[in-house]
Structures are given as C-alpha cells and as structure tokens.
Amino acid sequence: MATDKISRVVGKTAFLAADQESLQAFGASNLIATKTKIGVDPTNNWFWNFNSGIKVLMGGSTDDNLFQISGVALTDELDLIASVGGNYVRNTMSDRGTGFARAFLDTGGGIYDLTQWNATYWTNFDNFLNECSKRNIIVQIEVWDRFDHSQDNWLTDPYHPDNNTNYTNATSGFADTYPNHPSTNEQPFFYTVPALNNNTVVLPFQEAFVMKMLSYSLNYNNVLYVMDNETGGDPLWGDYWADFIKAEAVTAGTIAEVTEMWDDSTLSVPGNQHENTWDDLTRYSFTDISQNNHNNGDVHFDNIVYVRNYISAAPVPMNNVKIYGKFGGSHGTTAEAINRFWSSLMGGCASVRFHRDGGGLYGLAIDPLAQNQIKGARLVESLTLWADRLPNTNHSLLTNRATNEAYCSFETDSAYVVYFIGVGNVDLDLTAASGDFNLRWLDLDTGVMGSASTVTAGGSQNLTTPSSNTYGHVAVLTKD
C-alpha cells in the first residue's frame, strides 16, 4: 500500500476542517453541507447522509444521461424509480448520439462555437436536477466520458477541430481520428491539464464547460461528482478536475463530494488502478467500484471485502452506479445482475444501481425485475437498517456453506440477513444471540416477503430456502 492509513485519516480530518474554514471565509451564512446536503455520514463513514439521515442509495434507469430526456418521459421515469424505493440515478454529461442536445452552440452545419452555449442542453440539465431534487433522488454525475471523444463519436464531436471555430489541429494538438477503443488512452483530450500536456488552447474550453455545469449543479443538495467514466488514464487528469470542482464549490459556499471511476475490474490485485483513489482519500471522499460488477459470486463479494479492508482506517462510501447484466448479453446474465446487486448490499456498499438496458446487452435498467429487487431491499431495510449491520466477511456465521451459496450481514443479537443466490441450505450461528427472532423470507423473483415464523437463538439455526425459484431468496431474522 503506497500511503500509510493513519496519515490518510489525519489528512482527511484536516481536509474536512479546511473545507469548513474555507466556507466560513467566503461568508456562507447557512452551510448546506451541515444538514440537508448529501455527504458522508459523520457517525458511519461507509454510508451517505442526506436530509439528516443515513440513506442507502438504490436505483436503475433507462439511460445514463437522463438530462437529455425531457417532459413527461423524464418525470414518468423518475416517478417510477421513486415509487419502488429508488433514490439514485447516474448522469453522464454526454451529448453524443442521435437526437441529443449538444452543450455548445451550433453556428450552422454542425460547426460549433465553444465560447457559446446551447440553451436547450443546459435548460434540460437544470430541469433534470430540479425534478430529481423534488423526489429526493441523488444524482451521480460523470463529468467526462472517454467514449464521447474517440472512434466514430470523435468525428462529430464539437471539440474536434473540424467541428468548431475556435482552434485547428495544429493549435490544439488533436488528430483527425482516434479509431481505437478509448481504453488505449491515445486521445490527448484527457491530457490537457497543467501537470500533463498543459494544453493552454483546449483546457480553457474544458474549464468553461465544467464551470457552466457547476453553475447549475452547485445549487442542488442531491449531487455527487465522478470525474470520468471507466478511465484507465493518468490519475493527474482526474486529480485536476477533483480539485477544480471542490474549489468552485467552496467559492459557492458548499462542499462537493468527488471521486474517480476506474476501468479495472481486478480490485483485489495489488497495484490496481483504484488504489490511485484509495490512497488519496484526502482528495476523494468516496469510491465507485462499479467495474467489480463484471465479477460474480464469491469473487465479487471478496473484492468488496478487499476494498473494505484496504480503506478501513479511513472509511468512505463504496458506490456501484452500474450493476451490469441482462439476458446473457456482453455484460452478464439477468441472474448475475441480481446477484451483484445483493452481494454489494451484503458487503456493506453505500449504493447500487442497475445499468441501462443498452438494447438488452448491459443492464436491467428499471424493468420489473429491477423494481422487485429495489422494493425487496427496502422491505429488508424496513425491518433492519442496512447501515446498522456488518458484513460477515469470512462467512464464519454460516456452516455447511458451499462456494457461492449464501452471504450474511448481521447486528449481533439484533438482526441477521442471509442472501441465497439460488436454492440453498446453511446453518446460521446464533450462539452469540438470545431470545426469539422473527424469520421472514423474501422471494427475489417477486419482491414479496412472506409472513414471520419464530426461531429461538442460542445455537445453530438451519435455513433452507422455502421454494425453488430463479433468482434466490433472502432470509431476514429480526426481533421486531
């Protein structure tokens, strides 16, 4: 580990204090961050606090740049998300794709002026944030998306020298084409910052874009900021924008919660990309581990445990803004998506959101099965709060457990939750508990929880899934 954990704790505390001092210096009479704004919970740093209470974020949506949807289509989707207990959406600032408004003014024929704005893009963005705020839905923004600026998307990109009136290939350093997958990191768009290429021609336009975004988003209390979508580039790029956004937030009299999203799915391999964030938690206030959702079963769960141990001296929320999987497409099966959702919750993650449909290839979005998982997780939460329990990281409470069979989280002598991927039979160790518990079973196919039966603690309690279904069950033992 590159950075001593204790020094990170001290640094994080000092940084938060410095933020508050900066806010006071700017004369903020009513600090948004102290009561209603989303922020790391002061008593349980693994989770988010919003409107003066711990909130586990759950959601799903049909697309990743929802602000590009307007009118009834937007409000109907947000109403649906909220109606099933969802409170979390992803929003890339992307304007690629047919029918999407561009951020900059089109002067004619697809030639843009990067010093002028397209009012439709920004009006839609502000309206989207407002509609989410009305419903207490948290918006996780991704500022930059590498897919916007490479391959075919680069050919119509306003930042392409052929498509704007502001610079040329020679002055910008951009090439006409970047045909390879953006993971090759060949696009100098993502190297413009002073610590890298110090591109003084392009960087001012990028800064102006971010400042314009913040001129809207900083007015709202329900926003988190991620620098990139699935980056594998130089961490100095994300560091620059994290510092930029936080400085603008302080000027506006608030605090911005920021992180970077890395492309690496091998979270438990030493030296993985995510360590750039985990070793810099004075700068970054949470981690997004969405790429873990290319993994399954014990590997998926064990990766979460690895992250939890890595940052345990200075905990931050672990977010999953993308739960992949649908119909056996390129990102996994429907069953794997549901497993990843529940495994993330059982591992103590702060957020879970089903990825967009993508033509049936990527995620469950907010389809009926996704709705059932969110409703089911809220039913569990109504009996025992997710934030009150600890993950049983080594499965010591489950005997006769097979690989990938079941996962437990617990609050000793108060509540135990056991998630079964499919049909299962394990023994739950209740020797540290006493008295009677109510046992209820949640069917993940339907999102329906059955009636309670009584079990007595003090020994080992057999748990056998009550029926054979497709997507598994959750056993909930509480003293309600």
C-alpha positions as CSV (number, residue, x, y, z in Angstrom):
1,M,0.0,0.0,0.0
2,A,1.5,3.3,-1.1
3,T,0.2,5.5,1.6
4,D,0.1,4.9,5.3
5,K,-3.5,4.6,6.5
6,I,-3.1,6.6,9.7
7,S,-1.7,9.5,7.8
8,R,-4.7,9.3,5.5
9,V,-7.1,9.5,8.5
10,V,-5.3,12.6,9.8
11,G,-5.2,14.1,6.3
12,K,-8.9,13.5,5.7
13,T,-9.9,15.1,9.0
14,A,-7.7,18.1,8.3
15,F,-9.1,18.4,4.8
16,L,-12.7,18.4,6.0
17,A,-11.8,21.1,8.6
18,A,-10.1,23.1,5.9
19,D,-13.2,22.9,3.8
20,Q,-15.3,24.3,6.6
21,E,-12.9,27.1,7.3
22,S,-12.9,28.0,3.6
23,L,-16.7,28.1,3.6
24,Q,-16.7,30.4,6.6
25,A,-14.1,32.6,4.9
26,F,-16.5,33.0,2.0
27,G,-19.2,34.2,4.3
28,A,-21.6,31.3,3.9
29,S,-24.2,32.0,6.5
30,N,-26.0,28.7,6.2
31,L,-23.8,25.8,5.3
32,I,-25.7,23.5,3.0
33,A,-23.4,20.6,3.9
34,T,-24.3,20.6,7.6
35,K,-27.9,19.5,7.4
36,T,-29.6,18.7,4.1
37,K,-26.8,18.2,1.5
38,I,-25.7,14.7,0.7
39,G,-22.4,13.9,2.4
40,V,-20.5,11.2,4.1
41,D,-22.4,10.3,7.3
42,P,-20.4,11.6,10.3
43,T,-21.1,8.6,12.5
44,N,-20.8,5.8,9.9
45,N,-18.4,6.8,7.1
46,W,-19.3,3.8,5.0
47,F,-22.6,5.4,4.1
48,W,-24.2,8.6,2.9
49,N,-26.2,11.1,4.9
50,F,-29.0,13.1,3.2
51,N,-31.6,15.2,4.8
52,S,-30.2,14.5,8.2
53,G,-30.4,10.7,7.9
54,I,-28.4,7.7,6.6
55,K,-29.5,6.8,3.1
56,V,-28.6,3.7,1.2
57,L,-28.8,4.7,-2.5
58,M,-30.7,2.3,-4.8
59,G,-31.8,2.8,-8.4
60,G,-31.9,1.9,-12.0
61,S,-32.7,3.9,-15.2
62,T,-33.2,3.5,-18.9
63,D,-30.2,5.6,-19.9
64,D,-27.1,7.2,-18.4
65,N,-27.6,10.8,-19.5
66,L,-31.2,11.2,-18.3
67,F,-31.0,15.0,-18.5
68,Q,-31.3,14.5,-22.3
69,I,-34.8,13.3,-21.7
70,S,-37.4,16.0,-21.1
71,G,-41.0,16.5,-20.3
72,V,-43.4,13.6,-19.3
73,A,-40.9,11.0,-20.4
74,L,-38.4,12.2,-17.7
75,T,-40.9,12.8,-14.9
76,D,-42.7,9.4,-15.5
77,E,-39.4,7.6,-15.2
78,L,-38.3,9.5,-12.1
79,D,-41.8,8.8,-10.6
80,L,-41.4,5.1,-11.3
81,I,-38.0,5.0,-9.7
82,A,-39.2,6.7,-6.6
83,S,-42.4,4.6,-6.4
84,V,-40.4,1.4,-5.9
85,G,-38.0,3.0,-3.3
86,G,-35.3,4.2,-5.7
87,N,-33.4,7.3,-4.8
88,Y,-30.3,7.2,-7.1
89,V,-29.6,7.8,-10.8
90,R,-26.5,8.1,-13.0
91,N,-26.0,11.1,-15.2
92,T,-23.1,11.4,-17.6
93,M,-22.8,14.8,-19.2
94,S,-22.6,13.1,-22.5
95,D,-24.1,14.7,-25.7
96,R,-23.1,12.0,-28.2
97,G,-25.8,10.2,-30.1
98,T,-28.6,10.9,-32.4
99,G,-31.2,13.4,-31.0
100,F,-29.2,14.6,-28.0
101,A,-28.6,18.3,-27.5
102,R,-25.0,19.4,-27.7
103,A,-23.6,21.6,-25.0
104,F,-22.3,24.2,-27.4
105,L,-24.0,26.5,-29.9
106,D,-24.2,25.1,-33.5
107,T,-23.5,28.0,-35.8
108,G,-24.7,26.0,-38.8
109,G,-23.9,22.7,-40.4
110,G,-22.5,21.1,-37.3
111,I,-19.9,23.8,-36.7
112,Y,-19.8,24.8,-33.1
113,D,-18.6,27.9,-31.2
114,L,-17.1,26.7,-28.0
115,T,-17.5,30.2,-26.4
116,Q,-21.3,30.0,-26.7
117,W,-23.8,27.6,-25.1
118,N,-26.7,25.7,-26.4
119,A,-29.6,26.8,-24.1
120,T,-31.5,23.5,-24.6
121,Y,-28.7,21.4,-23.2
122,W,-28.4,23.4,-20.1
123,T,-32.1,24.0,-19.6
124,N,-32.6,20.3,-19.7
125,F,-29.8,19.7,-17.3
126,D,-31.2,22.2,-14.7
127,N,-34.7,20.8,-15.1
128,F,-33.4,17.3,-14.6
129,L,-31.6,18.2,-11.4
130,N,-34.7,20.0,-10.1
131,E,-37.0,17.1,-10.8
132,C,-34.6,14.7,-9.1
133,S,-34.4,17.1,-6.1
134,K,-38.2,17.2,-5.8
135,R,-38.2,13.4,-5.4
136,N,-35.1,13.2,-3.1
137,I,-33.2,11.3,-5.8
138,I,-29.4,11.5,-5.7
139,V,-27.7,12.3,-9.0
140,Q,-24.2,10.9,-9.6
141,I,-22.7,13.0,-12.3
142,E,-19.8,11.8,-14.5
143,V,-18.2,14.9,-15.9
144,W,-16.2,13.3,-18.7
145,D,-16.8,10.1,-20.7
146,R,-14.0,8.8,-22.9
147,F,-16.5,7.3,-25.3
148,D,-17.6,10.8,-26.3
149,H,-14.2,11.7,-27.7
150,S,-13.0,8.6,-29.6
151,Q,-13.8,6.4,-32.6
152,D,-16.9,7.5,-34.6
153,N,-18.1,9.8,-31.9
154,W,-15.0,12.0,-32.3
155,L,-15.9,12.7,-35.9
156,T,-19.0,14.8,-34.9
157,D,-17.6,16.0,-31.5
158,P,-17.7,19.8,-31.1
159,Y,-14.2,19.5,-29.6
160,H,-12.9,18.1,-33.0
161,P,-11.0,20.9,-34.7
162,D,-13.0,20.4,-37.9
163,N,-16.2,21.0,-36.0
164,N,-15.6,24.3,-34.2
165,T,-14.5,27.8,-35.0
166,N,-12.0,28.1,-32.1
167,Y,-8.9,26.1,-32.9
168,T,-7.2,23.9,-35.5
169,N,-5.4,20.6,-35.5
170,A,-2.1,22.4,-35.3
171,T,-3.0,24.7,-32.4
172,S,-4.9,22.1,-30.4
173,G,-2.7,19.1,-30.9
174,F,-5.7,16.9,-31.9
175,A,-5.7,14.4,-34.7
176,D,-8.5,13.9,-37.2
177,T,-9.2,10.4,-36.0
178,Y,-8.8,8.2,-32.9
179,P,-10.1,4.9,-34.3
180,N,-9.0,2.6,-31.5
181,H,-11.0,1.8,-28.3
182,P,-10.6,4.7,-25.8
183,S,-9.0,2.3,-23.3
184,T,-5.8,2.8,-25.4
185,N,-5.6,6.3,-23.9
186,E,-4.5,7.8,-27.2
187,Q,-6.8,10.8,-27.1
188,P,-4.8,13.9,-25.8
189,F,-8.2,15.5,-24.8
190,F,-7.6,13.7,-21.4
191,Y,-4.0,15.1,-21.0
192,T,-4.6,18.8,-21.3
193,V,-4.1,19.7,-17.6
194,P,-1.0,21.6,-16.4
195,A,0.6,18.5,-14.8
196,L,0.4,16.6,-18.1
197,N,0.5,18.3,-21.5
198,N,-0.5,21.8,-20.3
199,N,-2.6,22.4,-23.4
200,T,-3.5,26.1,-22.9
201,V,-5.5,26.1,-26.1
202,V,-8.1,23.4,-25.2
203,L,-8.1,23.5,-21.4
204,P,-9.8,26.8,-21.1
205,F,-12.8,25.4,-23.0
206,Q,-12.9,22.4,-20.8
207,E,-12.8,24.5,-17.7
208,A,-15.6,26.7,-19.0
209,F,-17.7,23.6,-19.6
210,V,-17.2,22.4,-16.0
211,M,-17.9,25.9,-14.6
212,K,-21.1,26.1,-16.6
213,M,-22.1,22.6,-15.3
214,L,-21.4,23.7,-11.7
215,S,-23.3,26.9,-12.1
216,Y,-26.4,24.7,-12.1
217,S,-25.4,21.6,-10.1
218,L,-24.0,23.5,-7.1
219,N,-27.5,25.0,-6.5
220,Y,-28.7,21.5,-5.5
221,N,-28.1,19.3,-2.5
222,N,-28.5,16.0,-4.2
223,V,-25.4,15.7,-6.4
224,L,-22.3,13.6,-6.3
225,Y,-19.4,14.1,-8.8
226,V,-17.3,11.4,-10.6
227,M,-14.5,12.7,-12.8
228,D,-14.7,10.1,-15.6
229,N,-16.5,7.1,-16.9
230,E,-14.2,4.0,-16.7
231,T,-10.9,5.7,-17.0
232,G,-7.6,4.0,-17.4
233,G,-5.7,7.2,-18.0
234,D,-3.3,9.2,-15.9
235,P,-4.6,9.9,-12.4
236,L,-3.3,13.5,-12.6
237,W,-6.2,14.3,-15.0
238,G,-8.8,13.3,-12.5
239,D,-6.9,14.9,-9.7
240,Y,-7.0,18.3,-11.5
241,W,-10.8,18.2,-12.0
242,A,-11.5,17.0,-8.5
243,D,-9.6,19.9,-7.1
244,F,-11.2,22.3,-9.6
245,I,-14.7,21.2,-8.7
246,K,-14.1,21.4,-5.0
247,A,-12.6,24.8,-5.3
248,E,-15.6,26.1,-7.2
249,A,-17.9,24.5,-4.6
250,V,-16.1,26.3,-1.8
251,T,-16.5,29.6,-3.7
252,A,-20.2,28.8,-4.0
253,G,-20.5,28.2,-0.2
254,T,-20.8,24.4,-0.3
255,I,-18.8,21.2,-0.4
256,A,-18.5,18.8,-3.4
257,E,-18.3,15.1,-2.9
258,V,-15.9,13.7,-5.6
259,T,-14.3,10.5,-6.8
260,E,-12.8,8.9,-9.9
261,M,-14.2,5.8,-11.6
262,W,-11.5,3.3,-12.8
263,D,-11.9,0.7,-15.5
264,D,-10.1,-2.0,-13.6
265,S,-12.3,-5.0,-12.5
266,T,-9.5,-6.7,-10.6
267,L,-10.0,-4.9,-7.4
268,S,-8.1,-7.3,-5.1
269,V,-4.9,-7.3,-7.2
270,P,-2.2,-5.1,-5.5
271,G,-1.4,-2.1,-7.7
272,N,-4.8,-2.0,-9.4
273,Q,-6.0,1.4,-10.7
274,H,-8.4,2.0,-7.9
275,E,-5.5,2.4,-5.5
276,N,-5.0,5.9,-7.1
277,T,-8.2,6.9,-5.3
278,W,-8.0,4.7,-2.2
279,D,-4.5,6.2,-1.4
280,D,-5.8,9.7,-1.9
281,L,-8.8,10.0,0.3
282,T,-7.9,13.5,1.4
283,R,-8.8,14.5,-2.1
284,Y,-11.6,12.0,-2.9
285,S,-14.5,11.4,-0.5
286,F,-15.9,8.2,-1.9
287,T,-15.0,5.3,-4.2
288,D,-17.0,3.9,-7.1
289,I,-16.3,0.2,-7.7
290,S,-18.8,-0.4,-10.5
291,Q,-16.3,-2.4,-12.5
292,N,-16.4,-5.1,-9.8
293,N,-19.8,-5.8,-11.3
294,H,-18.2,-7.8,-14.1
295,N,-17.4,-10.4,-11.4
296,N,-19.7,-12.9,-9.7
297,G,-20.3,-14.9,-6.6
298,D,-17.5,-15.2,-4.1
299,V,-15.1,-13.3,-6.3
300,H,-17.5,-10.3,-6.4
301,F,-18.1,-10.4,-2.6
302,D,-14.4,-11.0,-1.7
303,N,-13.4,-8.0,-3.9
304,I,-15.8,-5.8,-1.8
305,V,-14.2,-7.2,1.4
306,Y,-10.8,-6.4,0.0
307,V,-11.7,-2.8,-0.6
308,R,-13.3,-2.5,2.8
309,N,-10.1,-3.8,4.4
310,Y,-7.9,-1.5,2.3
311,I,-9.7,1.7,3.4
312,S,-10.8,0.5,6.8
313,A,-8.7,3.1,8.7
314,A,-10.4,5.9,6.7
315,P,-13.7,4.6,5.5
316,V,-15.7,6.2,2.7
317,P,-18.8,5.1,0.9
318,M,-18.4,2.4,-1.7
319,N,-20.7,3.2,-4.6
320,N,-21.9,1.0,-7.5
321,V,-23.6,3.2,-10.1
322,K,-23.5,0.4,-12.6
323,I,-24.8,-3.1,-11.9
324,Y,-24.2,-5.0,-15.1
325,G,-26.1,-7.9,-16.6
326,K,-29.1,-8.8,-18.7
327,F,-30.2,-11.8,-20.8
328,G,-26.7,-13.1,-21.1
329,G,-25.5,-10.1,-23.1
330,S,-21.9,-8.9,-23.2
331,H,-22.1,-7.8,-19.5
332,G,-23.6,-10.9,-18.0
333,T,-26.9,-12.6,-17.3
334,T,-30.0,-11.4,-15.5
335,A,-29.3,-13.7,-12.6
336,E,-25.7,-12.3,-12.4
337,A,-27.1,-8.8,-12.2
338,I,-29.4,-9.7,-9.3
339,N,-26.5,-11.5,-7.6
340,R,-24.3,-8.4,-8.0
341,F,-27.0,-6.1,-6.6
342,W,-27.5,-8.2,-3.4
343,S,-23.8,-9.1,-3.0
344,S,-23.0,-5.4,-3.0
345,L,-25.6,-4.7,-0.3
346,M,-24.4,-7.6,1.8
347,G,-20.9,-6.4,1.5
348,G,-21.8,-3.0,3.0
349,C,-21.8,-0.9,-0.1
350,A,-23.5,2.5,0.0
351,S,-25.1,2.5,-3.4
352,V,-26.4,0.1,-6.0
353,R,-27.9,1.0,-9.4
354,F,-28.9,-1.2,-12.3
355,H,-27.1,-0.2,-15.5
356,R,-29.1,0.9,-18.6
357,D,-30.6,-1.6,-20.9
358,G,-28.4,-0.9,-23.9
359,G,-30.6,-2.9,-26.3
360,G,-30.7,-5.8,-23.9
361,L,-27.0,-6.1,-23.5
362,Y,-26.0,-4.1,-20.5
363,G,-28.3,-4.0,-17.5
364,L,-31.8,-4.3,-16.0
365,A,-32.4,-0.6,-16.1
366,I,-35.7,-0.1,-14.2
367,D,-37.6,-3.1,-15.6
368,P,-39.9,-5.1,-13.4
369,L,-37.2,-7.4,-12.1
370,A,-35.1,-4.4,-11.1
371,Q,-38.1,-2.9,-9.4
372,N,-38.6,-6.1,-7.4
373,Q,-35.0,-6.0,-6.2
374,I,-35.3,-2.4,-5.0
375,K,-38.6,-3.0,-3.4
376,G,-37.3,-6.1,-1.7
377,A,-34.2,-4.4,-0.4
378,R,-36.4,-1.6,1.0
379,L,-38.6,-4.3,2.7
380,V,-35.4,-5.6,4.4
381,E,-34.5,-2.1,5.4
382,S,-37.9,-1.6,7.0
383,L,-37.0,-4.4,9.4
384,T,-33.3,-3.8,9.9
385,L,-31.2,-0.9,8.5
386,W,-28.5,-1.8,6.1
387,A,-26.1,0.6,7.8
388,D,-26.7,-1.0,11.2
389,R,-25.3,-4.4,10.1
390,L,-21.8,-5.6,9.4
391,P,-20.9,-8.0,6.5
392,N,-19.8,-11.4,7.7
393,T,-16.7,-11.1,5.6
394,N,-15.3,-14.6,6.2
395,H,-18.7,-16.4,6.3
396,S,-18.0,-17.6,9.9
397,L,-21.6,-17.4,10.8
398,L,-22.6,-19.8,8.1
399,T,-21.7,-23.5,8.4
400,N,-22.2,-26.1,5.7
401,R,-22.0,-23.3,3.2
402,A,-21.0,-24.2,-0.3
403,T,-19.0,-21.9,-2.6
404,N,-21.1,-19.0,-4.0
405,E,-24.2,-20.2,-2.0
406,A,-25.0,-17.6,0.7
407,Y,-23.9,-14.4,2.3
408,C,-24.7,-12.9,5.7
409,S,-24.7,-9.5,7.3
410,F,-25.5,-9.1,11.0
411,E,-26.0,-6.9,14.0
412,T,-25.2,-9.2,16.9
413,D,-28.3,-10.3,19.0
414,S,-30.5,-7.9,16.9
415,A,-30.7,-8.8,13.3
416,Y,-29.3,-11.3,10.7
417,V,-29.8,-11.2,7.0
418,V,-28.8,-14.1,4.8
419,Y,-28.9,-13.9,1.0
420,F,-29.1,-17.1,-1.1
421,I,-28.0,-16.9,-4.7
422,G,-30.4,-19.8,-5.5
423,V,-31.7,-22.8,-3.7
424,G,-29.7,-23.2,-0.5
425,N,-29.3,-24.8,2.9
426,V,-27.0,-23.4,5.5
427,D,-26.8,-23.3,9.3
428,L,-26.7,-19.8,10.9
429,D,-24.7,-19.5,14.1
430,L,-26.9,-17.7,16.7
431,T,-24.9,-18.7,19.8
432,A,-24.0,-15.1,20.4
433,A,-27.7,-14.1,20.4
434,S,-30.5,-14.8,22.8
435,G,-34.3,-14.9,22.8
436,D,-36.7,-15.3,19.9
437,F,-36.3,-13.9,16.4
438,N,-38.9,-13.5,13.7
439,L,-37.8,-15.2,10.5
440,R,-39.2,-13.9,7.2
441,W,-38.3,-15.0,3.6
442,L,-38.1,-12.6,0.7
443,D,-38.6,-14.0,-2.8
444,L,-36.4,-12.2,-5.2
445,D,-38.4,-13.3,-8.2
446,T,-41.4,-11.3,-7.0
447,G,-40.1,-8.9,-4.4
448,V,-42.7,-10.3,-1.9
449,M,-41.8,-11.0,1.7
450,G,-43.6,-13.9,3.5
451,S,-45.1,-13.9,6.9
452,A,-43.0,-14.4,10.0
453,S,-42.2,-17.6,11.9
454,T,-40.4,-17.8,15.2
455,V,-36.9,-19.2,15.8
456,T,-35.0,-19.3,19.1
457,A,-31.4,-18.2,19.4
458,G,-28.6,-19.7,21.5
459,G,-27.5,-22.3,19.0
460,S,-27.4,-23.1,15.3
461,Q,-30.5,-22.3,13.1
462,N,-31.0,-24.2,9.9
463,L,-32.0,-22.0,7.0
464,T,-33.4,-23.8,3.9
465,T,-34.8,-21.7,1.1
466,P,-38.6,-22.2,1.1
467,S,-39.0,-22.9,-2.6
468,S,-37.2,-23.3,-5.9
469,N,-37.2,-20.0,-7.8
470,T,-35.0,-18.4,-10.5
471,Y,-33.2,-15.6,-8.6
472,G,-32.9,-16.6,-5.0
473,H,-34.2,-15.7,-1.5
474,V,-33.2,-13.5,1.4
475,A,-33.8,-14.7,5.0
476,V,-34.4,-11.8,7.5
477,L,-34.2,-12.5,11.2
478,T,-35.2,-9.6,13.5
479,K,-36.5,-9.0,17.0
480,D,-39.4,-6.7,15.8
